Structures are given as structure tokens and as C-alpha cells.
Amino acid sequence: MTMTTNLIISAPLTDVRREPDANSELVTQALMNVPATPTETRDSWTHVHLSDYEGWVRNEVLADPIEKGFTCFDDQTCATPLGLVVVVSVTHAPLYASREGDEILDTLYLSTMLPLLDSSHPLRLQVALPDERVGWLARTDADVRKQELAYPHEPVRVATDYARSFLGVPYLWGGTSYRGIDCSGFVQLCYRMDGYMLP
């Protein structure tokens, strides 16, 4: 990892802490491919600014931005060649190692957005991952969307459908996924999938 102002979260779900300590208060959680701007490093921790929070994350969960599947231009903007991304549309989805095998690399969570590399397989979509890796998602677990419309404005009914999918999920202060979620994380996540970015 190079220290740059543009890094991303490389783990599927990352705890963001108030202090550089695993026992410190959980501020929020960040999903894979979320931009993170580093401001300070202490031992095995880096302080980062996310779009709506700041806090400390372990160094190993930070990576350079995904380049596979992206084309960058002189004006510092980047786009996928097809202009398409994959957005996880279920509370949690297995990330497969290949287009047809059963080996699971990890689990991705609702609203995770990754560049689409290949959509030719009838059952799985190939996505770019941090560190130049690739993975496959079941078509039933994700939506293919235009990059600029990754989170399109949908009727509020859609937000309530996402909300229902979290029935029975445990409460976790600062949580943002089906593994545990708090009130602000719950509302932000449901509305993000509906195309509304809440602060």
C-alpha cells in the first residue's frame, strides 16, 4: 500500500474505531471499496476520513483504489470500460473464487459496489476486487447498474423492502451490516440503496 490521499477499504466489512485500539468505541463500519482518506498512522493503525465519518482502522484493511476494470483520465476521473458496476442487493452475499466452483472467498454486504468485469456467465458476475484480485457474485445477489446510477432514486417502497430484510438482525452500536446494525446505519443503508445519500 502506498500512502496516498486516495485509498479504499479492502475488507468486506471494517470496524472504524474512535482511537487506535481494537477495544475503543466503534464509530461505524465501512464496506469494501469505500474511499478512505488517511490523515495519520500510528503503529498498525491509520486514521481515515470516510464520506460521513472519521476514525481509526487497521493498516491491513487499506489498499490502493481498484484499477482493474477502470480507465482513468488526465482530469483524475475514472470510469469502468462498460460504465457498469455491480451493487450487492441482498443483506449478505457469498463472493466466489470462480465462475462455477463452490469455493467462497468471503462475504459481501448490502450496498457494496464493485466494478463489473464480465457478465457473460448466466449465473455469476465477475467483479474486480482490491489488490488486483477478482471474484464472482451470483446474479441473484447483485444488480448491474450504470456507474453514475449505482444508487438510483427509487420509490420509498423500495427502502421499506430493504428495511424488512433486516428483521431479526442484532443491534450493534456503529454497525452497518446484517452482522449488526444501529439506527443511523440502518436508515442510511436502506436509503442509500434507494438512491438517497443521507449524512
PyMOL CGO cylinders between C-alpha atoms (Angstrom):
from pymol import cmd
from pymol.cgo import CYLINDER

trace = [
    CYLINDER, 0.00, 0.00, 0.00, 1.37, 3.41, -0.90, 0.3, 1, 1, 1, 1, 1, 1,
    CYLINDER, 1.37, 3.41, -0.90, 0.48, 6.35, 1.32, 0.3, 1, 1, 1, 1, 1, 1,
    CYLINDER, 0.48, 6.35, 1.32, -1.69, 8.45, -0.89, 0.3, 1, 1, 1, 1, 1, 1,
    CYLINDER, -1.69, 8.45, -0.89, -4.74, 10.59, -0.34, 0.3, 1, 1, 1, 1, 1, 1,
    CYLINDER, -4.74, 10.59, -0.34, -6.84, 8.06, -2.22, 0.3, 1, 1, 1, 1, 1, 1,
    CYLINDER, -6.84, 8.06, -2.22, -7.18, 4.67, -0.56, 0.3, 1, 1, 1, 1, 1, 1,
    CYLINDER, -7.18, 4.67, -0.56, -10.08, 2.25, -0.23, 0.3, 1, 1, 1, 1, 1, 1,
    CYLINDER, -10.08, 2.25, -0.23, -11.29, -0.25, 2.32, 0.3, 1, 1, 1, 1, 1, 1,
    CYLINDER, -11.29, -0.25, 2.32, -10.16, -3.70, 1.11, 0.3, 1, 1, 1, 1, 1, 1,
    CYLINDER, -10.16, -3.70, 1.11, -12.01, -5.93, 3.59, 0.3, 1, 1, 1, 1, 1, 1,
    CYLINDER, -12.01, -5.93, 3.59, -15.70, -6.80, 3.16, 0.3, 1, 1, 1, 1, 1, 1,
    CYLINDER, -15.70, -6.80, 3.16, -16.60, -5.11, 6.48, 0.3, 1, 1, 1, 1, 1, 1,
    CYLINDER, -16.60, -5.11, 6.48, -14.22, -2.99, 8.55, 0.3, 1, 1, 1, 1, 1, 1,
    CYLINDER, -14.22, -2.99, 8.55, -14.63, -1.60, 12.05, 0.3, 1, 1, 1, 1, 1, 1,
    CYLINDER, -14.63, -1.60, 12.05, -13.80, 2.11, 12.33, 0.3, 1, 1, 1, 1, 1, 1,
    CYLINDER, -13.80, 2.11, 12.33, -12.71, 2.92, 15.90, 0.3, 1, 1, 1, 1, 1, 1,
    CYLINDER, -12.71, 2.92, 15.90, -12.61, 6.18, 17.90, 0.3, 1, 1, 1, 1, 1, 1,
    CYLINDER, -12.61, 6.18, 17.90, -8.99, 5.50, 18.97, 0.3, 1, 1, 1, 1, 1, 1,
    CYLINDER, -8.99, 5.50, 18.97, -6.24, 3.26, 17.51, 0.3, 1, 1, 1, 1, 1, 1,
    CYLINDER, -6.24, 3.26, 17.51, -7.24, 0.35, 19.74, 0.3, 1, 1, 1, 1, 1, 1,
    CYLINDER, -7.24, 0.35, 19.74, -9.41, -2.70, 19.00, 0.3, 1, 1, 1, 1, 1, 1,
    CYLINDER, -9.41, -2.70, 19.00, -11.24, -2.13, 22.30, 0.3, 1, 1, 1, 1, 1, 1,
    CYLINDER, -11.24, -2.13, 22.30, -12.01, 1.52, 21.54, 0.3, 1, 1, 1, 1, 1, 1,
    CYLINDER, -12.01, 1.52, 21.54, -15.55, 2.69, 20.76, 0.3, 1, 1, 1, 1, 1, 1,
    CYLINDER, -15.55, 2.69, 20.76, -16.90, 1.53, 17.39, 0.3, 1, 1, 1, 1, 1, 1,
    CYLINDER, -16.90, 1.53, 17.39, -17.68, 4.69, 15.40, 0.3, 1, 1, 1, 1, 1, 1,
    CYLINDER, -17.68, 4.69, 15.40, -19.05, 2.96, 12.30, 0.3, 1, 1, 1, 1, 1, 1,
    CYLINDER, -19.05, 2.96, 12.30, -18.25, 0.18, 9.86, 0.3, 1, 1, 1, 1, 1, 1,
    CYLINDER, -18.25, 0.18, 9.86, -17.06, 0.59, 6.29, 0.3, 1, 1, 1, 1, 1, 1,
    CYLINDER, -17.06, 0.59, 6.29, -17.69, -1.73, 3.35, 0.3, 1, 1, 1, 1, 1, 1,
    CYLINDER, -17.69, -1.73, 3.35, -15.25, -2.93, 0.71, 0.3, 1, 1, 1, 1, 1, 1,
    CYLINDER, -15.25, -2.93, 0.71, -14.29, -0.32, -1.90, 0.3, 1, 1, 1, 1, 1, 1,
    CYLINDER, -14.29, -0.32, -1.90, -15.40, 2.65, 0.23, 0.3, 1, 1, 1, 1, 1, 1,
    CYLINDER, -15.40, 2.65, 0.23, -12.97, 5.58, -0.27, 0.3, 1, 1, 1, 1, 1, 1,
    CYLINDER, -12.97, 5.58, -0.27, -10.83, 6.36, 2.80, 0.3, 1, 1, 1, 1, 1, 1,
    CYLINDER, -10.83, 6.36, 2.80, -8.51, 9.36, 3.06, 0.3, 1, 1, 1, 1, 1, 1,
    CYLINDER, -8.51, 9.36, 3.06, -5.64, 8.70, 5.50, 0.3, 1, 1, 1, 1, 1, 1,
    CYLINDER, -5.64, 8.70, 5.50, -4.54, 11.51, 7.82, 0.3, 1, 1, 1, 1, 1, 1,
    CYLINDER, -4.54, 11.51, 7.82, -2.23, 9.84, 10.33, 0.3, 1, 1, 1, 1, 1, 1,
    CYLINDER, -2.23, 9.84, 10.33, -0.58, 6.48, 11.03, 0.3, 1, 1, 1, 1, 1, 1,
    CYLINDER, -0.58, 6.48, 11.03, 0.25, 5.04, 14.45, 0.3, 1, 1, 1, 1, 1, 1,
    CYLINDER, 0.25, 5.04, 14.45, 1.83, 1.60, 14.59, 0.3, 1, 1, 1, 1, 1, 1,
    CYLINDER, 1.83, 1.60, 14.59, -0.67, -0.80, 12.96, 0.3, 1, 1, 1, 1, 1, 1,
    CYLINDER, -0.67, -0.80, 12.96, -3.47, 1.80, 12.72, 0.3, 1, 1, 1, 1, 1, 1,
    CYLINDER, -3.47, 1.80, 12.72, -4.35, 4.58, 10.27, 0.3, 1, 1, 1, 1, 1, 1,
    CYLINDER, -4.35, 4.58, 10.27, -6.74, 7.45, 10.94, 0.3, 1, 1, 1, 1, 1, 1,
    CYLINDER, -6.74, 7.45, 10.94, -9.06, 7.91, 7.94, 0.3, 1, 1, 1, 1, 1, 1,
    CYLINDER, -9.06, 7.91, 7.94, -11.80, 10.23, 6.76, 0.3, 1, 1, 1, 1, 1, 1,
    CYLINDER, -11.80, 10.23, 6.76, -14.75, 8.47, 5.14, 0.3, 1, 1, 1, 1, 1, 1,
    CYLINDER, -14.75, 8.47, 5.14, -17.55, 10.34, 3.38, 0.3, 1, 1, 1, 1, 1, 1,
    CYLINDER, -17.55, 10.34, 3.38, -19.52, 10.80, 6.61, 0.3, 1, 1, 1, 1, 1, 1,
    CYLINDER, -19.52, 10.80, 6.61, -17.31, 9.56, 9.47, 0.3, 1, 1, 1, 1, 1, 1,
    CYLINDER, -17.31, 9.56, 9.47, -13.72, 9.50, 10.61, 0.3, 1, 1, 1, 1, 1, 1,
    CYLINDER, -13.72, 9.50, 10.61, -11.81, 7.14, 12.83, 0.3, 1, 1, 1, 1, 1, 1,
    CYLINDER, -11.81, 7.14, 12.83, -9.06, 4.55, 13.06, 0.3, 1, 1, 1, 1, 1, 1,
    CYLINDER, -9.06, 4.55, 13.06, -8.76, 1.35, 11.00, 0.3, 1, 1, 1, 1, 1, 1,
    CYLINDER, -8.76, 1.35, 11.00, -6.13, -1.38, 10.90, 0.3, 1, 1, 1, 1, 1, 1,
    CYLINDER, -6.13, -1.38, 10.90, -3.47, -0.74, 8.24, 0.3, 1, 1, 1, 1, 1, 1,
    CYLINDER, -3.47, -0.74, 8.24, -4.10, -4.10, 6.56, 0.3, 1, 1, 1, 1, 1, 1,
    CYLINDER, -4.10, -4.10, 6.56, -7.66, -3.15, 5.55, 0.3, 1, 1, 1, 1, 1, 1,
    CYLINDER, -7.66, -3.15, 5.55, -6.47, -0.25, 3.38, 0.3, 1, 1, 1, 1, 1, 1,
    CYLINDER, -6.47, -0.25, 3.38, -5.47, -0.64, -0.25, 0.3, 1, 1, 1, 1, 1, 1,
    CYLINDER, -5.47, -0.64, -0.25, -4.84, 1.43, -3.32, 0.3, 1, 1, 1, 1, 1, 1,
    CYLINDER, -4.84, 1.43, -3.32, -8.01, 2.05, -5.35, 0.3, 1, 1, 1, 1, 1, 1,
    CYLINDER, -8.01, 2.05, -5.35, -9.18, -0.75, -7.64, 0.3, 1, 1, 1, 1, 1, 1,
    CYLINDER, -9.18, -0.75, -7.64, -7.65, -0.27, -11.08, 0.3, 1, 1, 1, 1, 1, 1,
    CYLINDER, -7.65, -0.27, -11.08, -8.74, -3.48, -12.77, 0.3, 1, 1, 1, 1, 1, 1,
    CYLINDER, -8.74, -3.48, -12.77, -11.83, -2.68, -14.77, 0.3, 1, 1, 1, 1, 1, 1,
    CYLINDER, -11.83, -2.68, -14.77, -11.25, 1.08, -14.56, 0.3, 1, 1, 1, 1, 1, 1,
    CYLINDER, -11.25, 1.08, -14.56, -9.85, 3.57, -17.05, 0.3, 1, 1, 1, 1, 1, 1,
    CYLINDER, -9.85, 3.57, -17.05, -8.51, 6.81, -15.56, 0.3, 1, 1, 1, 1, 1, 1,
    CYLINDER, -8.51, 6.81, -15.56, -8.21, 10.08, -17.42, 0.3, 1, 1, 1, 1, 1, 1,
    CYLINDER, -8.21, 10.08, -17.42, -5.97, 13.15, -17.21, 0.3, 1, 1, 1, 1, 1, 1,
    CYLINDER, -5.97, 13.15, -17.21, -8.60, 15.06, -15.20, 0.3, 1, 1, 1, 1, 1, 1,
    CYLINDER, -8.60, 15.06, -15.20, -8.31, 12.42, -12.40, 0.3, 1, 1, 1, 1, 1, 1,
    CYLINDER, -8.31, 12.42, -12.40, -11.73, 10.91, -13.15, 0.3, 1, 1, 1, 1, 1, 1,
    CYLINDER, -11.73, 10.91, -13.15, -12.08, 7.17, -13.58, 0.3, 1, 1, 1, 1, 1, 1,
    CYLINDER, -12.08, 7.17, -13.58, -14.74, 5.00, -15.16, 0.3, 1, 1, 1, 1, 1, 1,
    CYLINDER, -14.74, 5.00, -15.16, -15.35, 1.36, -15.88, 0.3, 1, 1, 1, 1, 1, 1,
    CYLINDER, -15.35, 1.36, -15.88, -14.93, 0.48, -19.58, 0.3, 1, 1, 1, 1, 1, 1,
    CYLINDER, -14.93, 0.48, -19.58, -18.55, -0.62, -19.81, 0.3, 1, 1, 1, 1, 1, 1,
    CYLINDER, -18.55, -0.62, -19.81, -19.67, 2.10, -17.43, 0.3, 1, 1, 1, 1, 1, 1,
    CYLINDER, -19.67, 2.10, -17.43, -21.16, -0.66, -15.27, 0.3, 1, 1, 1, 1, 1, 1,
    CYLINDER, -21.16, -0.66, -15.27, -20.78, -1.61, -11.63, 0.3, 1, 1, 1, 1, 1, 1,
    CYLINDER, -20.78, -1.61, -11.63, -22.21, -4.40, -9.50, 0.3, 1, 1, 1, 1, 1, 1,
    CYLINDER, -22.21, -4.40, -9.50, -24.08, -3.48, -6.31, 0.3, 1, 1, 1, 1, 1, 1,
    CYLINDER, -24.08, -3.48, -6.31, -24.86, -6.17, -3.73, 0.3, 1, 1, 1, 1, 1, 1,
    CYLINDER, -24.86, -6.17, -3.73, -28.65, -6.16, -3.35, 0.3, 1, 1, 1, 1, 1, 1,
    CYLINDER, -28.65, -6.16, -3.35, -29.12, -8.70, -0.53, 0.3, 1, 1, 1, 1, 1, 1,
    CYLINDER, -29.12, -8.70, -0.53, -28.12, -8.43, 3.14, 0.3, 1, 1, 1, 1, 1, 1,
    CYLINDER, -28.12, -8.43, 3.14, -25.09, -10.67, 2.59, 0.3, 1, 1, 1, 1, 1, 1,
    CYLINDER, -25.09, -10.67, 2.59, -23.76, -12.49, -0.46, 0.3, 1, 1, 1, 1, 1, 1,
    CYLINDER, -23.76, -12.49, -0.46, -21.06, -15.12, -0.93, 0.3, 1, 1, 1, 1, 1, 1,
    CYLINDER, -21.06, -15.12, -0.93, -18.13, -13.99, -3.06, 0.3, 1, 1, 1, 1, 1, 1,
    CYLINDER, -18.13, -13.99, -3.06, -16.99, -16.97, -5.12, 0.3, 1, 1, 1, 1, 1, 1,
    CYLINDER, -16.99, -16.97, -5.12, -13.44, -17.74, -6.24, 0.3, 1, 1, 1, 1, 1, 1,
    CYLINDER, -13.44, -17.74, -6.24, -14.51, -18.85, -9.73, 0.3, 1, 1, 1, 1, 1, 1,
    CYLINDER, -14.51, -18.85, -9.73, -17.39, -18.66, -12.15, 0.3, 1, 1, 1, 1, 1, 1,
    CYLINDER, -17.39, -18.66, -12.15, -18.62, -22.18, -11.43, 0.3, 1, 1, 1, 1, 1, 1,
    CYLINDER, -18.62, -22.18, -11.43, -16.97, -23.57, -8.30, 0.3, 1, 1, 1, 1, 1, 1,
    CYLINDER, -16.97, -23.57, -8.30, -18.27, -23.62, -4.73, 0.3, 1, 1, 1, 1, 1, 1,
    CYLINDER, -18.27, -23.62, -4.73, -15.19, -22.10, -3.06, 0.3, 1, 1, 1, 1, 1, 1,
    CYLINDER, -15.19, -22.10, -3.06, -16.20, -18.93, -1.22, 0.3, 1, 1, 1, 1, 1, 1,
    CYLINDER, -16.20, -18.93, -1.22, -13.59, -16.20, -0.83, 0.3, 1, 1, 1, 1, 1, 1,
    CYLINDER, -13.59, -16.20, -0.83, -15.60, -14.05, 1.53, 0.3, 1, 1, 1, 1, 1, 1,
    CYLINDER, -15.60, -14.05, 1.53, -19.00, -12.49, 2.21, 0.3, 1, 1, 1, 1, 1, 1,
    CYLINDER, -19.00, -12.49, 2.21, -20.03, -9.10, 0.81, 0.3, 1, 1, 1, 1, 1, 1,
    CYLINDER, -20.03, -9.10, 0.81, -22.76, -6.92, 2.31, 0.3, 1, 1, 1, 1, 1, 1,
    CYLINDER, -22.76, -6.92, 2.31, -25.74, -4.93, 1.07, 0.3, 1, 1, 1, 1, 1, 1,
    CYLINDER, -25.74, -4.93, 1.07, -24.76, -1.83, -0.97, 0.3, 1, 1, 1, 1, 1, 1,
    CYLINDER, -24.76, -1.83, -0.97, -21.14, -2.92, -1.63, 0.3, 1, 1, 1, 1, 1, 1,
    CYLINDER, -21.14, -2.92, -1.63, -20.25, -1.57, -5.09, 0.3, 1, 1, 1, 1, 1, 1,
    CYLINDER, -20.25, -1.57, -5.09, -17.53, -3.10, -7.30, 0.3, 1, 1, 1, 1, 1, 1,
    CYLINDER, -17.53, -3.10, -7.30, -16.52, -2.74, -10.97, 0.3, 1, 1, 1, 1, 1, 1,
    CYLINDER, -16.52, -2.74, -10.97, -18.09, -5.27, -13.34, 0.3, 1, 1, 1, 1, 1, 1,
    CYLINDER, -18.09, -5.27, -13.34, -15.51, -7.21, -15.37, 0.3, 1, 1, 1, 1, 1, 1,
    CYLINDER, -15.51, -7.21, -15.37, -17.57, -9.93, -17.05, 0.3, 1, 1, 1, 1, 1, 1,
    CYLINDER, -17.57, -9.93, -17.05, -21.30, -10.59, -17.30, 0.3, 1, 1, 1, 1, 1, 1,
    CYLINDER, -21.30, -10.59, -17.30, -21.22, -13.38, -19.90, 0.3, 1, 1, 1, 1, 1, 1,
    CYLINDER, -21.22, -13.38, -19.90, -21.88, -16.22, -17.42, 0.3, 1, 1, 1, 1, 1, 1,
    CYLINDER, -21.88, -16.22, -17.42, -25.61, -16.97, -16.98, 0.3, 1, 1, 1, 1, 1, 1,
    CYLINDER, -25.61, -16.97, -16.98, -25.43, -17.36, -13.18, 0.3, 1, 1, 1, 1, 1, 1,
    CYLINDER, -25.43, -17.36, -13.18, -22.49, -15.27, -11.95, 0.3, 1, 1, 1, 1, 1, 1,
    CYLINDER, -22.49, -15.27, -11.95, -20.95, -11.84, -12.44, 0.3, 1, 1, 1, 1, 1, 1,
    CYLINDER, -20.95, -11.84, -12.44, -17.19, -11.28, -12.33, 0.3, 1, 1, 1, 1, 1, 1,
    CYLINDER, -17.19, -11.28, -12.33, -16.11, -8.27, -10.26, 0.3, 1, 1, 1, 1, 1, 1,
    CYLINDER, -16.11, -8.27, -10.26, -12.82, -6.51, -9.61, 0.3, 1, 1, 1, 1, 1, 1,
    CYLINDER, -12.82, -6.51, -9.61, -11.56, -6.61, -6.02, 0.3, 1, 1, 1, 1, 1, 1,
    CYLINDER, -11.56, -6.61, -6.02, -8.84, -4.69, -4.18, 0.3, 1, 1, 1, 1, 1, 1,
    CYLINDER, -8.84, -4.69, -4.18, -5.23, -5.74, -4.75, 0.3, 1, 1, 1, 1, 1, 1,
    CYLINDER, -5.23, -5.74, -4.75, -5.90, -6.72, -8.38, 0.3, 1, 1, 1, 1, 1, 1,
    CYLINDER, -5.90, -6.72, -8.38, -7.95, -9.77, -7.39, 0.3, 1, 1, 1, 1, 1, 1,
    CYLINDER, -7.95, -9.77, -7.39, -11.25, -10.89, -8.94, 0.3, 1, 1, 1, 1, 1, 1,
    CYLINDER, -11.25, -10.89, -8.94, -14.31, -12.66, -7.60, 0.3, 1, 1, 1, 1, 1, 1,
    CYLINDER, -14.31, -12.66, -7.60, -17.72, -13.83, -8.71, 0.3, 1, 1, 1, 1, 1, 1,
    CYLINDER, -17.72, -13.83, -8.71, -21.17, -12.93, -7.34, 0.3, 1, 1, 1, 1, 1, 1,
    CYLINDER, -21.17, -12.93, -7.34, -24.41, -14.78, -8.03, 0.3, 1, 1, 1, 1, 1, 1,
    CYLINDER, -24.41, -14.78, -8.03, -26.64, -12.72, -10.33, 0.3, 1, 1, 1, 1, 1, 1,
    CYLINDER, -26.64, -12.72, -10.33, -29.47, -13.19, -7.82, 0.3, 1, 1, 1, 1, 1, 1,
    CYLINDER, -29.47, -13.19, -7.82, -27.41, -11.40, -5.12, 0.3, 1, 1, 1, 1, 1, 1,
    CYLINDER, -27.41, -11.40, -5.12, -26.47, -8.27, -7.04, 0.3, 1, 1, 1, 1, 1, 1,
    CYLINDER, -26.47, -8.27, -7.04, -27.65, -5.67, -9.52, 0.3, 1, 1, 1, 1, 1, 1,
    CYLINDER, -27.65, -5.67, -9.52, -25.72, -4.47, -12.56, 0.3, 1, 1, 1, 1, 1, 1,
    CYLINDER, -25.72, -4.47, -12.56, -26.04, -0.70, -12.80, 0.3, 1, 1, 1, 1, 1, 1,
    CYLINDER, -26.04, -0.70, -12.80, -24.54, 2.20, -14.69, 0.3, 1, 1, 1, 1, 1, 1,
    CYLINDER, -24.54, 2.20, -14.69, -21.67, 3.64, -12.68, 0.3, 1, 1, 1, 1, 1, 1,
    CYLINDER, -21.67, 3.64, -12.68, -23.28, 7.07, -12.40, 0.3, 1, 1, 1, 1, 1, 1,
    CYLINDER, -23.28, 7.07, -12.40, -26.56, 5.46, -11.28, 0.3, 1, 1, 1, 1, 1, 1,
    CYLINDER, -26.56, 5.46, -11.28, -25.12, 2.95, -8.81, 0.3, 1, 1, 1, 1, 1, 1,
    CYLINDER, -25.12, 2.95, -8.81, -27.72, 4.02, -6.27, 0.3, 1, 1, 1, 1, 1, 1,
    CYLINDER, -27.72, 4.02, -6.27, -30.72, 5.20, -8.36, 0.3, 1, 1, 1, 1, 1, 1,
    CYLINDER, -30.72, 5.20, -8.36, -33.61, 7.09, -6.79, 0.3, 1, 1, 1, 1, 1, 1,
    CYLINDER, -33.61, 7.09, -6.79, -36.37, 4.56, -6.23, 0.3, 1, 1, 1, 1, 1, 1,
    CYLINDER, -36.37, 4.56, -6.23, -39.80, 4.84, -4.66, 0.3, 1, 1, 1, 1, 1, 1,
    CYLINDER, -39.80, 4.84, -4.66, -39.70, 4.88, -0.85, 0.3, 1, 1, 1, 1, 1, 1,
    CYLINDER, -39.70, 4.88, -0.85, -41.39, 1.46, -1.02, 0.3, 1, 1, 1, 1, 1, 1,
    CYLINDER, -41.39, 1.46, -1.02, -38.02, 0.06, -2.08, 0.3, 1, 1, 1, 1, 1, 1,
    CYLINDER, -38.02, 0.06, -2.08, -36.40, 1.41, 1.11, 0.3, 1, 1, 1, 1, 1, 1,
    CYLINDER, -36.40, 1.41, 1.11, -39.03, -0.34, 3.19, 0.3, 1, 1, 1, 1, 1, 1,
    CYLINDER, -39.03, -0.34, 3.19, -38.37, -3.60, 1.33, 0.3, 1, 1, 1, 1, 1, 1,
    CYLINDER, -38.37, -3.60, 1.33, -34.67, -3.34, 2.26, 0.3, 1, 1, 1, 1, 1, 1,
    CYLINDER, -34.67, -3.34, 2.26, -35.66, -2.44, 5.82, 0.3, 1, 1, 1, 1, 1, 1,
    CYLINDER, -35.66, -2.44, 5.82, -37.73, -5.61, 6.16, 0.3, 1, 1, 1, 1, 1, 1,
    CYLINDER, -37.73, -5.61, 6.16, -34.74, -7.72, 5.17, 0.3, 1, 1, 1, 1, 1, 1,
    CYLINDER, -34.74, -7.72, 5.17, -33.08, -6.63, 8.44, 0.3, 1, 1, 1, 1, 1, 1,
    CYLINDER, -33.08, -6.63, 8.44, -35.78, -8.05, 10.72, 0.3, 1, 1, 1, 1, 1, 1,
    CYLINDER, -35.78, -8.05, 10.72, -34.04, -10.07, 13.43, 0.3, 1, 1, 1, 1, 1, 1,
    CYLINDER, -34.04, -10.07, 13.43, -30.58, -8.55, 12.83, 0.3, 1, 1, 1, 1, 1, 1,
    CYLINDER, -30.58, -8.55, 12.83, -28.85, -7.77, 16.17, 0.3, 1, 1, 1, 1, 1, 1,
    CYLINDER, -28.85, -7.77, 16.17, -28.25, -4.19, 17.31, 0.3, 1, 1, 1, 1, 1, 1,
    CYLINDER, -28.25, -4.19, 17.31, -24.59, -3.08, 17.21, 0.3, 1, 1, 1, 1, 1, 1,
    CYLINDER, -24.59, -3.08, 17.21, -23.53, 0.46, 18.05, 0.3, 1, 1, 1, 1, 1, 1,
    CYLINDER, -23.53, 0.46, 18.05, -21.92, 1.80, 14.85, 0.3, 1, 1, 1, 1, 1, 1,
    CYLINDER, -21.92, 1.80, 14.85, -22.95, -1.30, 12.88, 0.3, 1, 1, 1, 1, 1, 1,
    CYLINDER, -22.95, -1.30, 12.88, -23.80, -1.08, 9.17, 0.3, 1, 1, 1, 1, 1, 1,
    CYLINDER, -23.80, -1.08, 9.17, -24.46, -4.65, 8.05, 0.3, 1, 1, 1, 1, 1, 1,
    CYLINDER, -24.46, -4.65, 8.05, -26.59, -7.72, 8.71, 0.3, 1, 1, 1, 1, 1, 1,
    CYLINDER, -26.59, -7.72, 8.71, -23.96, -8.84, 11.27, 0.3, 1, 1, 1, 1, 1, 1,
    CYLINDER, -23.96, -8.84, 11.27, -25.11, -5.95, 13.47, 0.3, 1, 1, 1, 1, 1, 1,
    CYLINDER, -25.11, -5.95, 13.47, -26.62, -2.54, 12.77, 0.3, 1, 1, 1, 1, 1, 1,
    CYLINDER, -26.62, -2.54, 12.77, -27.57, 0.60, 14.67, 0.3, 1, 1, 1, 1, 1, 1,
    CYLINDER, -27.57, 0.60, 14.67, -30.35, 3.09, 13.96, 0.3, 1, 1, 1, 1, 1, 1,
    CYLINDER, -30.35, 3.09, 13.96, -28.35, 5.55, 11.83, 0.3, 1, 1, 1, 1, 1, 1,
    CYLINDER, -28.35, 5.55, 11.83, -26.56, 2.78, 9.94, 0.3, 1, 1, 1, 1, 1, 1,
    CYLINDER, -26.56, 2.78, 9.94, -29.91, 1.11, 9.26, 0.3, 1, 1, 1, 1, 1, 1,
    CYLINDER, -29.91, 1.11, 9.26, -31.56, 4.27, 7.91, 0.3, 1, 1, 1, 1, 1, 1,
    CYLINDER, -31.56, 4.27, 7.91, -28.52, 5.32, 5.85, 0.3, 1, 1, 1, 1, 1, 1,
    CYLINDER, -28.52, 5.32, 5.85, -28.16, 1.86, 4.30, 0.3, 1, 1, 1, 1, 1, 1,
    CYLINDER, -28.16, 1.86, 4.30, -31.82, 1.50, 3.33, 0.3, 1, 1, 1, 1, 1, 1,
    CYLINDER, -31.82, 1.50, 3.33, -31.95, 4.96, 1.81, 0.3, 1, 1, 1, 1, 1, 1,
    CYLINDER, -31.95, 4.96, 1.81, -28.56, 4.56, 0.04, 0.3, 1, 1, 1, 1, 1, 1,
    CYLINDER, -28.56, 4.56, 0.04, -29.97, 1.54, -1.77, 0.3, 1, 1, 1, 1, 1, 1,
    CYLINDER, -29.97, 1.54, -1.77, -32.91, 3.79, -2.65, 0.3, 1, 1, 1, 1, 1, 1,
    CYLINDER, -32.91, 3.79, -2.65, -30.59, 6.45, -4.14, 0.3, 1, 1, 1, 1, 1, 1,
    CYLINDER, -30.59, 6.45, -4.14, -30.59, 8.92, -1.25, 0.3, 1, 1, 1, 1, 1, 1,
    CYLINDER, -30.59, 8.92, -1.25, -27.25, 9.65, 0.43, 0.3, 1, 1, 1, 1, 1, 1,
    CYLINDER, -27.25, 9.65, 0.43, -28.04, 10.76, 3.98, 0.3, 1, 1, 1, 1, 1, 1,
    CYLINDER, -28.04, 10.76, 3.98, -25.37, 12.47, 6.14, 0.3, 1, 1, 1, 1, 1, 1,
]
cmd.load_cgo(trace, "trace")
